Amino acid sequence: MFTDRTTKRWRGSRKRQSARKNPGMYGYGMMAAALVMAAGLTGCGEAKEVALARTESSNPIVKTDEGGERIYGGDPSVLVDGDTVYLYTGHDASTDEQVANSVYEIPEYLCYSSTDLVNWKSEGTVMTMDTVDWAKDDVSAWASQVMKYNDKYYLYYCSWDKSGKQSIGVAVADSPTGTFVDIGEPLVRGSVTKPQLSTFNDIDPTVWVETDENGEEHRYLAWGNGMFFMCELNEDMISVKDMNGDGEITSGTSFDDADIMYQKGGIENYTEAPWLYRRSDELGNYYGDYYLFYAYGWRECMAYATAPDLTSGDWTFGNVIMYPTSTSNTNHMAVFDFKGKTYFVYHNGSLQGGNGYRRSACITELHFNDDGSIDYFEETTAGLAGTTVTLQSAADDGALLSHEGFVNSPTDADYPMKKVKVGTGLGDLPTDEKWVLCDGKADASNEYYVSIQSENKSGLYLTAQADGTVVLAQDTDAAEETAQAQTFHSMEGLSDKKGVSFESVLMPGQYLTLQDGKLVLTFPAYKNTPFPKQYTILSNKWGAVQVGTAVPAYNNILSGRLSSFFCRRTRPLCR
């Protein structure tokens, strides 16, 4: 997976020519349990490739289609049906030109299923927009949610109608995997919901079905951008209930005088993407306040409000629980219970080539305090079952490698993030020192390649730059050179065989090195003095490094201040 330019750069070093005779030597791989990272060289002999343990599961939870090709999908929603969880997304298919012009191209809705929230099966396309007669175009499959009711499945979604306004639609199927068939007209037209703040007032539907304390069933539909709308559905699930019985569907500030209730205030900094939720006990009985999760401000944070009664409109702001992600301007959540736990699904642009118009679904566990409140939490690369590691310097008193600590900016101009500092003593939070070892992006099938991604800034990778610096950066173009810059060749510790050294794939012969608290790339200098072993050997409980092919190495050490690294595996974030 080397370009001609990279090959020439490699061959410019006489000492490494022989290694190029077998390109398969330079790949990525697996270690038994953990790794030690050392950027030194032995005094003589050959360096051996080592295979490092990479996380077997990580966010995003969907990365490829059935054919193994990269696929994007945003605005996730979730349906729990028996022992199976179904994930629905719009298929983000925007080209680079469309991304540059802030254009969404979303032609269809996709579905995935899981029984463990770790392994996801593609169920294919459940509805395409070219089957919706009332839609203005066939590339606007905006946010949706599926609800099961009386053994039927209802896909509530939004798209542009022929008048140029967003409207709420509904399609019906006999299976959670479709195919869903639209009812032939919008469930709620933008012309009904007044006042109209914009042409996309009516987006992002969410549904809640519940039986009250009097035994009466209610079916609520909520949605809205800029304003929050809510109505009750008839038992057919495809029509709005005429609350006052006047034969006309109207909007107003309460259900006392209207069929669709709207709020412009009372929900702090409400933007869009509402999701209704209520906690339940072990028997499935609901209790406590209702939760309204929603997108807060711009770039979009995640927040929630609570109310004792859905129909009152009396919402109390709870908290901002997630700041804007590192890679997407929007966010959209789904909250659901499964096997005794509560989960939070969201989207970001962390996949290769991802952004706010090519998004991917992620998942984390959601925790409630005793009083029902929810604390702030970060996005997570490891997700539910992935593994994080720490990279510990062998010198500098065992300092941990970290990235610059920061809160993601609400300002669009600050993105994409390309030059986040990496070194020691930079992090503000413990998670700034945690990393996830991923498949080598330059060649995922090569067992000796590894890419190193931030745990709390998903989609940002250690990235080699032409000037020899190493930064944390997003992969915005999915280009081969970017993949090479974010991939490292894992070698047996060149200053100690229990360690691991990382050679740049983009710039062969240069190794990750810690100099004056900064992570850089350096070429070895020609010396025969072995490098001092200024570190402690990693405990055997982490297992031994799997050693592979021996390749020629320089008979020297790195000049200057050189550090080695331990990689200490931590427990999965969730078991």
C-alpha positions in Angstrom: 0.0 0.0 0.0 2.8 2.4 -0.8 2.7 5.1 -3.4 5.5 5.5 -6.0 6.6 8.6 -4.1 6.7 6.6 -0.8 8.6 3.8 -2.4 11.2 6.1 -3.8 11.6 7.7 -0.3 12.1 4.3 1.1 14.7 3.3 -1.4 16.6 6.4 -0.7 17.9 4.7 2.4 20.5 2.1 1.5 20.1 0.3 4.8 16.4 -0.4 4.1 16.5 -1.5 0.5 16.5 -5.2 1.4 13.3 -4.8 3.4 11.5 -3.6 0.4 11.9 -7.0 -1.3 9.0 -8.2 0.8 6.3 -5.6 1.1 4.2 -8.0 3.1 6.6 -7.5 6.0 5.1 -4.1 6.6 1.7 -4.6 7.9 -0.3 -4.3 11.1 -1.5 -6.9 13.6 -2.4 -8.4 16.9 -0.6 -8.7 20.2 -1.7 -11.3 22.8 -3.2 -8.8 25.3 -1.3 -5.5 25.4 1.8 -3.8 24.1 4.7 -1.8 25.1 5.8 1.0 22.8 9.5 1.8 22.6 11.1 4.2 20.1 14.7 3.1 20.4 17.1 0.9 18.4 19.3 -2.0 19.3 23.0 -1.7 19.0 23.1 -4.3 16.2 21.2 -7.1 14.4 17.7 -7.2 13.0 14.5 -5.7 14.1 11.4 -7.9 14.2 7.9 -7.0 13.4 5.3 -7.5 16.1 1.6 -7.9 16.0 -0.4 -5.8 18.4 -3.8 -6.4 20.0 -6.2 -4.0 18.4 -9.7 -3.4 19.7 -12.2 -5.9 18.3 -15.1 -3.5 18.5 -15.3 0.2 18.4 -17.5 3.1 17.4 -18.9 3.7 14.8 -20.9 0.6 15.2 -21.5 0.4 11.4 -18.5 1.0 9.1 -19.1 -1.1 6.0 -22.0 -2.5 3.9 -22.6 -6.2 3.1 -19.8 -6.1 0.5 -17.2 -4.6 2.8 -17.4 -1.1 1.3 -17.3 2.0 3.5 -20.8 3.3 4.2 -22.2 6.4 6.0 -25.5 6.9 7.8 -26.7 9.6 10.1 -29.7 10.5 12.3 -29.8 7.1 14.0 -33.0 5.8 15.7 -33.6 2.5 17.5 -36.4 0.0 17.9 -36.3 -2.8 20.4 -38.4 -5.8 19.3 -38.1 -8.8 21.6 -34.5 -9.8 21.9 -33.4 -7.8 18.9 -32.4 -4.2 18.5 -32.9 -2.5 15.2 -30.9 0.5 14.2 -32.2 2.8 11.4 -30.2 5.5 9.6 -30.5 7.6 6.6 -27.9 6.7 4.0 -25.5 9.6 3.7 -24.2 9.6 0.2 -23.0 13.2 -0.3 -20.1 13.7 -2.7 -17.1 15.8 -1.9 -18.6 18.6 -4.0 -21.9 18.4 -2.2 -20.1 18.4 1.2 -18.3 21.6 0.2 -21.7 23.1 -0.7 -23.4 21.8 2.5 -25.8 19.6 0.6 -27.3 16.4 2.1 -27.8 13.5 -0.3 -29.8 10.8 1.5 -31.6 8.6 -0.9 -32.8 5.8 1.4 -33.3 4.4 4.9 -31.0 1.6 6.1 -31.5 -1.0 8.8 -29.2 -3.0 11.0 -29.9 -5.6 13.7 -28.1 -6.8 16.8 -28.8 -9.1 19.7 -25.8 -7.9 21.8 -25.2 -4.3 20.7 -21.7 -5.2 19.5 -22.2 -7.3 16.4 -24.5 -5.6 13.8 -26.0 -7.3 10.8 -27.0 -5.2 7.7 -30.7 -5.7 6.9 -30.4 -3.6 3.8 -32.6 -0.8 2.5 -36.0 -0.5 4.2 -37.4 2.3 2.1 -36.2 4.5 -0.8 -37.4 8.0 -1.4 -38.1 7.4 -5.0 -41.2 5.5 -3.8 -42.7 8.5 -2.0 -45.1 10.3 -4.4 -45.5 13.4 -2.4 -41.7 14.1 -1.9 -40.1 16.9 -3.8 -37.0 14.8 -4.6 -35.6 11.3 -4.0 -32.5 12.2 -2.1 -33.9 13.7 1.2 -34.5 10.8 3.6 -34.1 12.9 6.7 -34.3 11.7 10.3 -36.8 8.8 11.1 -38.0 6.6 13.9 -39.7 3.2 13.7 -42.5 2.2 16.1 -44.2 -1.2 16.5 -47.9 -1.1 17.2 -50.4 -4.0 17.0 -48.0 -6.2 15.0 -47.4 -3.5 12.4 -44.3 -1.3 12.0 -44.5 2.4 11.3 -41.6 4.4 9.9 -42.1 8.1 10.8 -39.8 10.3 8.8 -39.4 13.7 7.2 -38.7 15.0 3.8 -39.4 18.0 1.4 -42.9 18.1 -0.1 -43.6 19.5 -3.5 -44.3 22.9 -2.1 -40.7 23.1 -0.8 -41.5 22.6 2.9 -40.4 19.8 5.1 -43.2 17.6 6.2 -43.7 14.5 8.4 -44.4 11.3 6.6 -45.3 7.8 7.7 -44.8 4.4 6.0 -46.0 1.0 7.1 -44.5 -2.5 7.0 -45.2 -6.0 8.3 -41.6 -6.4 9.5 -39.1 -4.2 11.2 -36.8 -4.7 8.1 -39.5 -3.5 5.7 -40.1 -2.9 3.0 -42.0 0.2 4.3 -44.7 1.6 2.1 -45.7 5.3 2.4 -49.3 6.0 3.0 -49.4 8.4 -0.1 -49.5 11.8 1.6 -47.8 13.6 4.5 -49.0 12.9 8.0 -48.2 16.5 8.9 -47.7 19.2 6.3 -45.7 22.2 7.0 -48.6 24.4 6.0 -50.5 23.2 9.1 -47.8 23.9 11.7 -47.9 27.6 12.4 -46.0 29.9 12.9 -43.4 28.8 10.3 -39.9 29.9 11.3 -38.4 28.2 8.3 -39.0 25.7 5.5 -37.7 23.0 7.7 -39.8 23.5 10.8 -41.2 20.0 10.5 -38.3 17.5 10.8 -37.0 14.8 13.1 -40.1 12.9 14.3 -40.1 10.9 17.5 -42.9 8.6 18.8 -44.1 7.5 22.3 -46.9 5.1 23.1 -48.1 4.6 26.6 -51.1 3.6 28.7 -51.9 6.1 31.5 -52.9 5.4 35.1 -56.6 5.3 34.0 -55.9 2.5 31.5 -56.2 4.8 28.5 -53.7 4.4 25.7 -52.0 7.4 24.1 -49.9 7.6 21.0 -47.7 10.8 20.8 -45.8 12.2 17.9 -43.3 15.0 18.4 -40.9 16.8 16.1 -39.5 20.2 15.1 -36.6 22.5 14.3 -36.6 25.8 16.1 -39.9 25.0 17.7 -41.0 21.9 19.4 -44.3 20.3 18.1 -46.4 17.5 19.6 -49.7 15.8 18.7 -51.6 12.7 19.6 -52.1 10.0 16.9 -55.3 8.1 16.3 -55.3 4.4 16.8 -54.5 3.9 13.1 -51.1 5.5 13.8 -51.3 7.3 10.4 -53.5 10.3 11.3 -53.5 13.2 13.8 -56.1 13.1 16.5 -58.7 15.9 16.4 -58.4 16.9 20.0 -61.3 19.4 20.1 -63.5 17.6 17.6 -63.9 20.5 15.2 -63.0 18.5 12.2 -59.9 20.5 11.5 -56.3 20.0 12.4 -54.8 23.2 13.8 -51.7 24.2 15.8 -51.5 26.2 19.0 -49.8 26.6 22.3 -51.9 24.0 24.2 -54.2 21.0 23.5 -57.0 23.0 25.0 -57.5 25.0 21.8 -55.5 23.0 19.2 -54.6 19.6 17.9 -50.8 20.2 17.5 -49.1 21.9 20.4 -46.0 24.0 19.8 -43.4 25.6 22.1 -41.0 28.3 21.2 -39.7 28.7 24.8 -39.5 26.7 27.9 -37.0 24.2 26.5 -33.5 25.8 26.8 -31.8 26.4 23.5 -33.9 23.8 21.7 -32.7 23.3 18.1 -34.0 20.0 16.7 -33.8 16.2 17.0 -36.2 15.5 19.9 -36.5 12.0 21.4 -39.1 11.1 24.0 -38.2 8.6 26.7 -39.3 7.4 30.2 -37.6 5.1 32.6 -39.1 1.7 33.4 -38.6 -0.9 36.2 -37.6 -4.6 35.8 -41.2 -5.5 34.9 -41.4 -2.8 32.2 -43.6 -0.4 34.1 -42.9 3.2 33.5 -42.2 5.6 36.3 -41.0 9.1 37.0 -40.8 12.1 34.7 -40.8 12.1 31.0 -37.5 12.9 29.3 -37.1 15.0 26.2 -33.6 14.6 24.7 -32.7 17.1 22.0 -30.1 18.9 20.0 -29.0 22.0 21.9 -27.6 25.1 20.1 -25.0 25.1 17.2 -22.8 23.2 16.7 -25.1 20.8 18.3 -24.7 19.7 21.8 -27.0 17.0 23.3 -29.2 18.0 26.2 -32.4 17.0 28.0 -35.4 18.4 29.8 -38.0 16.6 32.0 -41.7 17.0 32.6 -44.3 15.2 34.8 -46.9 15.3 32.0 -46.2 15.1 28.3 -49.2 17.2 27.4 -48.6 20.1 29.8 -45.6 21.6 27.9 -44.1 22.2 31.4 -40.5 21.2 30.7 -37.7 21.8 33.1 -34.2 22.0 31.7 -31.9 19.2 32.9 -28.3 19.5 31.6 -26.1 19.5 28.5 -24.9 15.9 28.4 -22.6 15.9 25.4 -20.7 18.7 23.7 -20.5 18.9 19.9 -18.6 15.9 18.5 -15.1 16.4 17.1 -16.1 15.5 13.6 -19.7 16.6 12.9 -21.7 19.8 13.1 -25.0 18.0 13.9 -26.0 15.3 16.3 -29.0 13.1 16.7 -29.7 10.6 19.5 -31.8 7.6 20.3 -32.3 6.5 23.9 -33.5 3.0 24.7 -33.5 0.2 27.3 -32.2 -3.3 26.5 -31.5 -6.2 28.9 -31.7 -4.0 32.0 -29.5 -1.1 30.8 -30.1 2.2 29.1 -28.2 3.1 26.0 -27.5 6.3 24.0 -27.0 6.2 20.3 -25.6 9.3 18.5 -23.8 10.2 15.3 -20.5 11.8 14.4 -18.2 12.0 11.3 -15.4 9.8 12.7 -15.3 7.3 9.8 -12.7 7.9 7.1 -13.8 10.7 4.9 -16.6 11.5 7.4 -18.0 14.9 8.3 -21.4 16.5 9.1 -22.8 15.3 5.7 -21.3 11.8 5.9 -22.1 10.6 9.4 -21.9 7.3 11.4 -23.9 5.9 14.3 -22.1 5.4 17.7 -23.3 4.0 21.0 -22.5 4.3 24.7 -24.3 3.3 27.9 -26.4 6.0 29.6 -26.3 6.4 33.4 -28.9 8.1 35.6 -28.1 9.5 39.0 -30.3 8.5 42.0 -32.4 11.7 41.5 -32.9 10.9 37.8 -30.4 13.5 36.5 -27.8 12.8 33.9 -24.3 14.0 34.0 -22.2 15.2 31.1 -20.3 12.5 29.2 -17.9 12.4 26.3 -18.1 10.6 23.0 -16.2 7.4 23.0 -14.2 5.6 20.4 -14.1 2.3 22.3 -17.9 2.2 22.7 -19.4 -0.7 24.6 -16.9 -3.5 24.1 -13.7 -1.9 22.8 -10.5 -1.6 24.7 -8.5 1.5 25.5 -4.8 1.7 26.2 -2.4 4.2 27.7 1.0 4.9 26.2 3.6 5.3 28.9 7.0 6.8 28.4 9.9 4.7 29.4 11.8 7.9 30.1 10.5 11.1 31.7 9.3 9.2 34.8 6.8 7.2 32.9 4.7 10.1 31.6 1.6 9.2 29.7 1.2 10.2 26.1 -1.8 12.6 25.8 -3.3 15.0 23.4 -4.0 18.7 24.1 -7.0 19.1 26.4 -9.9 21.1 24.9 -13.7 21.3 24.7 -15.0 21.0 21.2 -15.8 24.4 19.7 -19.3 25.5 18.7 -17.7 27.5 15.8 -17.8 25.9 12.4 -14.6 27.6 11.3 -12.6 25.7 13.9 -13.2 22.4 12.0 -12.0 20.1 10.7 -9.4 19.5 13.4 -6.0 18.9 11.9 -3.2 20.0 14.2 -4.0 19.0 17.8 -0.8 18.8 19.9 0.4 15.4 21.1 3.0 14.8 23.8 3.2 14.5 27.6 1.5 16.6 30.2 -1.0 18.0 27.8 -4.3 16.5 28.8 -6.8 18.0 31.1 -8.9 14.9 31.6 -8.0 11.2 32.2 -9.6 10.4 28.8 -7.1 12.7 27.1 -4.5 10.0 27.9 -6.5 7.1 26.5 -6.1 5.7 23.0 -7.7 3.0 20.9 -5.6 0.7 18.6 -7.3 0.2 15.3 -6.7 -1.6 12.1 -4.0 0.0 10.1 -5.7 2.4 7.7 -3.1 2.0 5.0 -3.9 -1.7 4.9 -6.4 -3.2 7.4 -5.5 -6.8 6.4 -1.8 -6.4 7.2 -1.2 -7.7 10.7 1.8 -5.4 11.4 0.1 -2.1 10.8 -1.7 -0.1 13.4 -3.6 3.2 13.6 -3.9 5.0 16.9 -7.1 6.9 17.6 -8.1 9.2 20.5 -10.6 7.7 22.8 -12.5 10.9 23.6 -12.0 12.7 20.3 -13.4 10.1 18.0 -12.1 10.2 14.4 -8.8 12.0 15.4 -5.7 9.9 14.8 -2.0 10.2 15.5 -0.8 11.6 12.1 2.7 12.0 10.7 3.4 15.3 9.0 6.0 16.1 6.4 7.9 18.4 8.8 8.5 15.5 11.2 5.9 16.5 13.8 3.1 14.2 14.9 -0.4 15.7 15.6 -3.9 14.5 16.2 -6.0 15.0 13.0 -9.2 14.0 11.4 -9.2 12.0 8.1 -11.4 14.2 6.0 -10.6 12.8 2.5 -10.1 9.1 2.9 -7.1 9.5 0.6 -4.3 6.9 0.4 -1.7 9.4 1.6 -3.8 10.3 4.6 -4.2 6.7 5.5 -0.4 6.2 5.3 0.2 9.3 7.5 -2.2 7.7 10.1 -0.6 4.2 10.0 2.4 2.9 11.8 4.5 -0.2 11.4 4.8 -2.0 14.7 8.3 -3.4 15.5 9.8 -5.2 18.4 11.2 -2.7 20.8 14.5 -1.6 19.3 16.0 -0.7 22.6 14.2 -3.5 24.5 12.6 -6.5 23.0 9.7 -6.3 25.4 8.8 -3.0 24.0 7.3 -2.0 20.6 8.7 0.7 18.2 6.5 2.5 15.7 7.8 3.3 12.3 5.9 5.8 10.0 4.3 4.1 6.9 4.3 7.5 5.1 7.9 8.2 5.9 9.7 4.8 6.3 12.8 4.8 8.5 11.4 7.5 10.8 10.1 6.4 14.2 7.7 7.9 16.8 10.0 9.6 19.3 9.3 11.8 22.4 11.5 14.8 22.4 11.1 17.5 25.0 7.6 16.5 25.8 6.5 16.5 22.1 5.8 13.5 19.9 7.8 13.7 16.7 9.4 11.5 14.0 13.1 11.0 13.9 15.7 9.2 11.7 18.2 7.1 13.5 21.8 8.4 13.8 24.7 6.1 13.0 26.2 5.0 16.4 27.0 1.6 17.9 26.3 2.5 21.5 23.2 0.7 22.8 20.5 2.9 24.0 20.0 2.8 27.9 17.1 0.9 29.1 15.4 3.6 31.0 12.1 1.9 31.7 10.4 -0.9 33.6 9.3 -4.0 31.9 5.5 -4.4 31.5 3.8 -7.0 33.7 3.4 -10.5 32.3 -0.3 -10.4 33.1 -0.7 -8.5 29.8 0.7 -11.3 27.8 3.7 -11.5 25.5 4.1 -9.6 22.2 3.7 -11.8 19.2 6.9 -11.6 17.1 6.9 -12.0 13.4 9.4 -11.5 10.5 12.8 -10.1 11.1 13.8 -7.2 8.9 17.2 -5.4 8.7 17.7 -2.6 11.3 20.2 0.1 11.7 23.2 -0.5 14.0 22.7 2.6 16.0 20.5 4.4 18.4 18.5 7.6 17.9 20.4 10.7 18.8 18.9 13.3 21.0 16.4 12.8 23.8 14.6 9.6 23.0 11.8 8.0 24.9 10.2 4.6 24.8 6.6 3.9 25.5 4.5 1.4 27.4 1.0 0.7 26.2 -1.0 -0.3 29.2 -4.4 -1.8 28.4 -7.3 -0.7 30.5 -10.6 -2.4 31.0 -13.4 -2.0 28.4 -15.5 1.0 29.2 -18.6 -1.3 29.5 -19.0 -5.0 30.1 
